[in-house]
Amino acid sequence: MNRYRNFVHICYADDSGRAGVVTFTGLLVRADGWNCLMHCWLEGRRKLATEPSWRVDKHAELHANQLTKKGAGRFCEAGCQEPACSGCTEADSPDCCGAPCCASRCCRRGYFENKFSTQVARDSAYRIMMTQLARCEALTVTTLACRTRNTAVAYDRFVNHLDQWAIETETSVLVFLDGPQGPLDVSEMAPEAAQQERAMAGRNAAPYRRTHRELELGPRRVIEDPQMMDSKYSQLIQAADLVAYGAYQYLWSAGTWPSGDKHGKPKDTVVSAYRRLEQRWLPGSDHGITWTGGA
């Protein structure tokens, strides 16, 4: 039985890559399974937020490049991720709780020593989120790797990849793509500034819209223009970013790009966590990845 047939799929997509290879990763979820995917993701966010020595802000954007790097980014509710010292008192900070805190006074909201800056914590957080995504049976993960330096070319290949998959599985796909979508709140903006930002967002999205509109109308299964969504405001675009980063690290570990003193090296912990999605990888792909030529 075709488990995809007659369902519309939502695809949350983000790009990655380097040095002559651009990748696009899509999280494909059946419309009737969207609640499951969101539940699994938010359960992961809850685990990061309630870990006593982390307390990752549930509204903080999870960006993979920062999340997986020791000390990078600012994710915690207290606004601080540094090791504690013992020098903070009420005399130092009027709103200090009196507990040990760090030099940037993370105790002002009542939290104690935060250990989220450590590499062990970052690796654990990434693994938790991959594990949570893998629990959603309605999810299919696909990455298209394209030998090109042109992101628009890679996106064109990606959309055609989605369209062919949708034709073969008798489904349809609506794409949500990471990118600026224009201001969401213009209440404090001058009309001219708001109009300029909207126009810029529209221009940035033009190559992606063109790809969709060049699909042959009759048989196409990728429907509508891409819906641009800023990752800061979308949990599942953030999920796509984390998975795209895992696919990128896997490709690096497989020799797609050089490694060593001058080039850095792939993160084995990220690759290991990415493998937890194995049951969700697109059937017939290589670790969830499909290669295509570029131009």
Contacts in CASP RR format, 6 or more apart in sequence:
PFRMAT RR
TARGET T0000
AUTHOR 0000-0000-0000
METHOD contacts of the structure
MODEL  1
MNRYRNFVHICYADDSGRAGVVTFTGLLVRADGWNCLMHCWLEGRRKLAT
EPSWRVDKHAELHANQLTKKGAGRFCEAGCQEPACSGCTEADSPDCCGAP
CCASRCCRRGYFENKFSTQVARDSAYRIMMTQLARCEALTVTTLACRTRN
TAVAYDRFVNHLDQWAIETETSVLVFLDGPQGPLDVSEMAPEAAQQERAM
AGRNAAPYRRTHRELELGPRRVIEDPQMMDSKYSQLIQAADLVAYGAYQY
LWSAGTWPSGDKHGKPKDTVVSAYRRLEQRWLPGSDHGITWTGGA
2 169 0 8 1.000
2 170 0 8 1.000
4 30 0 8 1.000
4 169 0 8 1.000
4 170 0 8 1.000
4 171 0 8 1.000
5 169 0 8 1.000
5 170 0 8 1.000
5 171 0 8 1.000
6 170 0 8 1.000
6 171 0 8 1.000
7 30 0 8 1.000
7 31 0 8 1.000
7 32 0 8 1.000
7 171 0 8 1.000
8 30 0 8 1.000
8 31 0 8 1.000
8 171 0 8 1.000
8 172 0 8 1.000
8 173 0 8 1.000
8 174 0 8 1.000
8 223 0 8 1.000
9 28 0 8 1.000
9 29 0 8 1.000
9 30 0 8 1.000
9 31 0 8 1.000
9 140 0 8 1.000
9 166 0 8 1.000
9 171 0 8 1.000
9 172 0 8 1.000
9 173 0 8 1.000
9 174 0 8 1.000
10 28 0 8 1.000
10 29 0 8 1.000
10 31 0 8 1.000
10 34 0 8 1.000
10 173 0 8 1.000
10 174 0 8 1.000
10 176 0 8 1.000
11 26 0 8 1.000
11 27 0 8 1.000
11 28 0 8 1.000
11 162 0 8 1.000
11 173 0 8 1.000
11 174 0 8 1.000
11 175 0 8 1.000
11 176 0 8 1.000
12 26 0 8 1.000
12 27 0 8 1.000
12 29 0 8 1.000
12 176 0 8 1.000
12 234 0 8 1.000
12 236 0 8 1.000
12 237 0 8 1.000
12 239 0 8 1.000
12 240 0 8 1.000
13 24 0 8 1.000
13 25 0 8 1.000
13 26 0 8 1.000
13 27 0 8 1.000
13 158 0 8 1.000
13 175 0 8 1.000
13 176 0 8 1.000
13 177 0 8 1.000
13 178 0 8 1.000
13 226 0 8 1.000
13 240 0 8 1.000
14 24 0 8 1.000
14 25 0 8 1.000
14 26 0 8 1.000
14 177 0 8 1.000
14 178 0 8 1.000
14 231 0 8 1.000
14 237 0 8 1.000
14 240 0 8 1.000
14 241 0 8 1.000
14 244 0 8 1.000
15 22 0 8 1.000
15 23 0 8 1.000
15 24 0 8 1.000
15 25 0 8 1.000
15 151 0 8 1.000
15 154 0 8 1.000
15 155 0 8 1.000
15 178 0 8 1.000
15 244 0 8 1.000
16 22 0 8 1.000
16 23 0 8 1.000
16 25 0 8 1.000
16 244 0 8 1.000
16 245 0 8 1.000
16 247 0 8 1.000
16 248 0 8 1.000
17 23 0 8 1.000
17 248 0 8 1.000
17 251 0 8 1.000
18 248 0 8 1.000
18 257 0 8 1.000
19 257 0 8 1.000
20 147 0 8 1.000
20 148 0 8 1.000
20 149 0 8 1.000
21 145 0 8 1.000
21 146 0 8 1.000
21 147 0 8 1.000
21 148 0 8 1.000
21 251 0 8 1.000
21 256 0 8 1.000
21 257 0 8 1.000
22 145 0 8 1.000
22 146 0 8 1.000
22 148 0 8 1.000
22 149 0 8 1.000
22 150 0 8 1.000
22 151 0 8 1.000
22 153 0 8 1.000
22 154 0 8 1.000
23 143 0 8 1.000
23 144 0 8 1.000
23 145 0 8 1.000
23 146 0 8 1.000
23 154 0 8 1.000
23 244 0 8 1.000
23 247 0 8 1.000
23 248 0 8 1.000
23 251 0 8 1.000
23 289 0 8 1.000
24 143 0 8 1.000
24 144 0 8 1.000
24 146 0 8 1.000
24 154 0 8 1.000
24 155 0 8 1.000
24 158 0 8 1.000
24 244 0 8 1.000
25 141 0 8 1.000
25 142 0 8 1.000
25 143 0 8 1.000
25 240 0 8 1.000
25 243 0 8 1.000
25 244 0 8 1.000
25 247 0 8 1.000
26 141 0 8 1.000
26 142 0 8 1.000
26 143 0 8 1.000
26 240 0 8 1.000
26 243 0 8 1.000
26 244 0 8 1.000
27 37 0 8 1.000
27 133 0 8 1.000
27 139 0 8 1.000
27 140 0 8 1.000
27 141 0 8 1.000
27 236 0 8 1.000
27 239 0 8 1.000
27 240 0 8 1.000
27 243 0 8 1.000
28 139 0 8 1.000
28 140 0 8 1.000
28 141 0 8 1.000
28 142 0 8 1.000
28 162 0 8 1.000
28 173 0 8 1.000
29 36 0 8 1.000
29 37 0 8 1.000
29 136 0 8 1.000
29 138 0 8 1.000
29 139 0 8 1.000
29 140 0 8 1.000
30 138 0 8 1.000
30 171 0 8 1.000
32 138 0 8 1.000
33 136 0 8 1.000
33 138 0 8 1.000
34 138 0 8 1.000
36 136 0 8 1.000
36 137 0 8 1.000
36 138 0 8 1.000
37 133 0 8 1.000
37 136 0 8 1.000
37 138 0 8 1.000
37 139 0 8 1.000
37 236 0 8 1.000
37 239 0 8 1.000
38 235 0 8 1.000
38 236 0 8 1.000
39 136 0 8 1.000
40 132 0 8 1.000
40 133 0 8 1.000
40 135 0 8 1.000
40 136 0 8 1.000
41 129 0 8 1.000
41 132 0 8 1.000
41 133 0 8 1.000
41 235 0 8 1.000
41 236 0 8 1.000
41 239 0 8 1.000
42 235 0 8 1.000
43 132 0 8 1.000
44 128 0 8 1.000
44 129 0 8 1.000
44 132 0 8 1.000
45 56 0 8 1.000
45 58 0 8 1.000
45 62 0 8 1.000
45 235 0 8 1.000
46 58 0 8 1.000
47 128 0 8 1.000
47 132 0 8 1.000
48 54 0 8 1.000
48 56 0 8 1.000
48 58 0 8 1.000
48 75 0 8 1.000
48 125 0 8 1.000
48 128 0 8 1.000
48 129 0 8 1.000
49 55 0 8 1.000
49 56 0 8 1.000
49 57 0 8 1.000
49 58 0 8 1.000
49 77 0 8 1.000
53 113 0 8 1.000
53 114 0 8 1.000
53 115 0 8 1.000
53 116 0 8 1.000
53 121 0 8 1.000
54 76 0 8 1.000
54 114 0 8 1.000
54 115 0 8 1.000
54 116 0 8 1.000
54 121 0 8 1.000
54 125 0 8 1.000
55 76 0 8 1.000
55 77 0 8 1.000
55 78 0 8 1.000
55 111 0 8 1.000
55 114 0 8 1.000
55 116 0 8 1.000
56 75 0 8 1.000
56 76 0 8 1.000
56 77 0 8 1.000
56 116 0 8 1.000
56 125 0 8 1.000
57 75 0 8 1.000
57 76 0 8 1.000
57 77 0 8 1.000
57 79 0 8 1.000
60 74 0 8 1.000
60 75 0 8 1.000
60 76 0 8 1.000
61 231 0 8 1.000
61 232 0 8 1.000
61 238 0 8 1.000
62 75 0 8 1.000
62 129 0 8 1.000
62 238 0 8 1.000
62 241 0 8 1.000
62 242 0 8 1.000
63 73 0 8 1.000
63 231 0 8 1.000
63 238 0 8 1.000
63 241 0 8 1.000
64 126 0 8 1.000
64 241 0 8 1.000
64 242 0 8 1.000
64 244 0 8 1.000
64 245 0 8 1.000
64 246 0 8 1.000
65 72 0 8 1.000
65 245 0 8 1.000
66 72 0 8 1.000
66 73 0 8 1.000
66 75 0 8 1.000
67 73 0 8 1.000
67 75 0 8 1.000
67 122 0 8 1.000
67 125 0 8 1.000
67 126 0 8 1.000
67 242 0 8 1.000
68 122 0 8 1.000
68 123 0 8 1.000
68 126 0 8 1.000
68 245 0 8 1.000
68 267 0 8 1.000
68 269 0 8 1.000
68 270 0 8 1.000
69 122 0 8 1.000
70 117 0 8 1.000
70 118 0 8 1.000
70 119 0 8 1.000
70 122 0 8 1.000
71 81 0 8 1.000
71 117 0 8 1.000
71 118 0 8 1.000
71 122 0 8 1.000
73 81 0 8 1.000
74 80 0 8 1.000
74 81 0 8 1.000
75 81 0 8 1.000
75 116 0 8 1.000
76 106 0 8 1.000
76 111 0 8 1.000
76 114 0 8 1.000
76 116 0 8 1.000
77 109 0 8 1.000
77 111 0 8 1.000
78 106 0 8 1.000
78 107 0 8 1.000
78 108 0 8 1.000
78 109 0 8 1.000
78 110 0 8 1.000
78 111 0 8 1.000
78 114 0 8 1.000
79 104 0 8 1.000
79 106 0 8 1.000
80 101 0 8 1.000
80 102 0 8 1.000
80 104 0 8 1.000
80 105 0 8 1.000
80 106 0 8 1.000
80 114 0 8 1.000
81 114 0 8 1.000
81 116 0 8 1.000
81 117 0 8 1.000
82 102 0 8 1.000
82 103 0 8 1.000
82 104 0 8 1.000
82 106 0 8 1.000
82 114 0 8 1.000
82 117 0 8 1.000
83 102 0 8 1.000
83 113 0 8 1.000
83 115 0 8 1.000
83 117 0 8 1.000
84 100 0 8 1.000
84 101 0 8 1.000
84 102 0 8 1.000
84 112 0 8 1.000
84 113 0 8 1.000
84 114 0 8 1.000
85 100 0 8 1.000
85 101 0 8 1.000
85 102 0 8 1.000
85 103 0 8 1.000
86 100 0 8 1.000
87 100 0 8 1.000
87 101 0 8 1.000
88 96 0 8 1.000
88 98 0 8 1.000
88 100 0 8 1.000
88 101 0 8 1.000
88 102 0 8 1.000
88 105 0 8 1.000
88 107 0 8 1.000
89 96 0 8 1.000
89 98 0 8 1.000
90 96 0 8 1.000
90 98 0 8 1.000
92 105 0 8 1.000
93 105 0 8 1.000
93 107 0 8 1.000
93 108 0 8 1.000
95 108 0 8 1.000
96 105 0 8 1.000
96 107 0 8 1.000
96 108 0 8 1.000
97 107 0 8 1.000
97 108 0 8 1.000
97 109 0 8 1.000
97 110 0 8 1.000
98 107 0 8 1.000
99 107 0 8 1.000
99 110 0 8 1.000
99 111 0 8 1.000
99 112 0 8 1.000
100 107 0 8 1.000
100 112 0 8 1.000
100 113 0 8 1.000
101 107 0 8 1.000
101 108 0 8 1.000
101 112 0 8 1.000
101 113 0 8 1.000
102 113 0 8 1.000
102 114 0 8 1.000
106 114 0 8 1.000
115 121 0 8 1.000
116 122 0 8 1.000
116 125 0 8 1.000
123 269 0 8 1.000
123 270 0 8 1.000
123 273 0 8 1.000
126 242 0 8 1.000
126 269 0 8 1.000
126 270 0 8 1.000
126 273 0 8 1.000
127 269 0 8 1.000
127 272 0 8 1.000
127 273 0 8 1.000
127 276 0 8 1.000
129 239 0 8 1.000
129 242 0 8 1.000
130 242 0 8 1.000
130 243 0 8 1.000
130 273 0 8 1.000
130 274 0 8 1.000
130 276 0 8 1.000
130 277 0 8 1.000
131 273 0 8 1.000
131 276 0 8 1.000
133 139 0 8 1.000
133 141 0 8 1.000
133 239 0 8 1.000
133 243 0 8 1.000
133 277 0 8 1.000
133 280 0 8 1.000
134 276 0 8 1.000
134 277 0 8 1.000
134 278 0 8 1.000
134 279 0 8 1.000
134 280 0 8 1.000
136 280 0 8 1.000
139 280 0 8 1.000
140 280 0 8 1.000
140 281 0 8 1.000
140 282 0 8 1.000
141 243 0 8 1.000
141 277 0 8 1.000
141 280 0 8 1.000
141 281 0 8 1.000
141 282 0 8 1.000
141 288 0 8 1.000
142 161 0 8 1.000
142 162 0 8 1.000
142 165 0 8 1.000
142 281 0 8 1.000
142 282 0 8 1.000
142 285 0 8 1.000
142 288 0 8 1.000
142 290 0 8 1.000
143 243 0 8 1.000
143 244 0 8 1.000
143 247 0 8 1.000
143 285 0 8 1.000
143 288 0 8 1.000
143 289 0 8 1.000
143 290 0 8 1.000
144 154 0 8 1.000
144 157 0 8 1.000
144 158 0 8 1.000
144 161 0 8 1.000
144 289 0 8 1.000
144 290 0 8 1.000
144 291 0 8 1.000
144 292 0 8 1.000
145 247 0 8 1.000
145 251 0 8 1.000
145 256 0 8 1.000
145 289 0 8 1.000
145 290 0 8 1.000
145 291 0 8 1.000
145 292 0 8 1.000
146 153 0 8 1.000
146 154 0 8 1.000
146 157 0 8 1.000
146 158 0 8 1.000
146 291 0 8 1.000
146 292 0 8 1.000
146 293 0 8 1.000
146 294 0 8 1.000
147 291 0 8 1.000
147 292 0 8 1.000
147 293 0 8 1.000
147 294 0 8 1.000
148 154 0 8 1.000
148 293 0 8 1.000
148 294 0 8 1.000
148 295 0 8 1.000
150 294 0 8 1.000
150 295 0 8 1.000
152 207 0 8 1.000
152 208 0 8 1.000
152 211 0 8 1.000
153 294 0 8 1.000
153 295 0 8 1.000
154 294 0 8 1.000
155 207 0 8 1.000
155 208 0 8 1.000
155 211 0 8 1.000
156 211 0 8 1.000
157 292 0 8 1.000
157 293 0 8 1.000
157 294 0 8 1.000
159 175 0 8 1.000
159 211 0 8 1.000
159 212 0 8 1.000
159 215 0 8 1.000
159 222 0 8 1.000
160 215 0 8 1.000
161 290 0 8 1.000
161 292 0 8 1.000
162 173 0 8 1.000
162 175 0 8 1.000
162 221 0 8 1.000
162 222 0 8 1.000
163 173 0 8 1.000
163 215 0 8 1.000
163 220 0 8 1.000
163 221 0 8 1.000
163 222 0 8 1.000
165 173 0 8 1.000
165 282 0 8 1.000
166 172 0 8 1.000
166 173 0 8 1.000
166 221 0 8 1.000
166 222 0 8 1.000
167 219 0 8 1.000
167 221 0 8 1.000
171 221 0 8 1.000
172 221 0 8 1.000
172 222 0 8 1.000
172 223 0 8 1.000
173 221 0 8 1.000
173 222 0 8 1.000
173 223 0 8 1.000
174 222 0 8 1.000
174 223 0 8 1.000
174 224 0 8 1.000
174 227 0 8 1.000
175 212 0 8 1.000
175 222 0 8 1.000
175 224 0 8 1.000
175 226 0 8 1.000
175 227 0 8 1.000
176 226 0 8 1.000
176 227 0 8 1.000
176 228 0 8 1.000
176 229 0 8 1.000
176 234 0 8 1.000
176 236 0 8 1.000
176 237 0 8 1.000
177 208 0 8 1.000
177 226 0 8 1.000
177 227 0 8 1.000
177 228 0 8 1.000
177 229 0 8 1.000
178 228 0 8 1.000
178 229 0 8 1.000
178 230 0 8 1.000
178 231 0 8 1.000
178 234 0 8 1.000
178 237 0 8 1.000
178 240 0 8 1.000
178 241 0 8 1.000
179 201 0 8 1.000
179 204 0 8 1.000
179 205 0 8 1.000
179 228 0 8 1.000
179 229 0 8 1.000
179 230 0 8 1.000
179 231 0 8 1.000
180 200 0 8 1.000
180 201 0 8 1.000
180 204 0 8 1.000
180 228 0 8 1.000
180 230 0 8 1.000
181 201 0 8 1.000
181 228 0 8 1.000
181 229 0 8 1.000
181 230 0 8 1.000
182 197 0 8 1.000
182 198 0 8 1.000
182 200 0 8 1.000
182 201 0 8 1.000
182 202 0 8 1.000
182 230 0 8 1.000
183 189 0 8 1.000
183 194 0 8 1.000
183 197 0 8 1.000
183 198 0 8 1.000
184 233 0 8 1.000
186 194 0 8 1.000
189 197 0 8 1.000
201 228 0 8 1.000
202 228 0 8 1.000
204 228 0 8 1.000
205 225 0 8 1.000
205 226 0 8 1.000
205 228 0 8 1.000
208 225 0 8 1.000
208 226 0 8 1.000
208 228 0 8 1.000
209 225 0 8 1.000
209 226 0 8 1.000
211 226 0 8 1.000
212 222 0 8 1.000
212 224 0 8 1.000
212 225 0 8 1.000
212 226 0 8 1.000
213 225 0 8 1.000
215 222 0 8 1.000
229 237 0 8 1.000
230 237 0 8 1.000
231 237 0 8 1.000
231 238 0 8 1.000
231 241 0 8 1.000
243 274 0 8 1.000
243 277 0 8 1.000
245 270 0 8 1.000
246 270 0 8 1.000
246 271 0 8 1.000
246 273 0 8 1.000
246 274 0 8 1.000
247 274 0 8 1.000
247 287 0 8 1.000
247 288 0 8 1.000
247 289 0 8 1.000
249 266 0 8 1.000
249 267 0 8 1.000
249 270 0 8 1.000
249 271 0 8 1.000
249 274 0 8 1.000
250 266 0 8 1.000
250 271 0 8 1.000
250 274 0 8 1.000
250 275 0 8 1.000
250 287 0 8 1.000
250 289 0 8 1.000
251 257 0 8 1.000
251 289 0 8 1.000
252 259 0 8 1.000
252 265 0 8 1.000
252 266 0 8 1.000
253 266 0 8 1.000
253 268 0 8 1.000
253 271 0 8 1.000
257 263 0 8 1.000
259 265 0 8 1.000
259 266 0 8 1.000
274 287 0 8 1.000
275 287 0 8 1.000
277 288 0 8 1.000
278 287 0 8 1.000
281 287 0 8 1.000
281 288 0 8 1.000
282 288 0 8 1.000
282 290 0 8 1.000
END
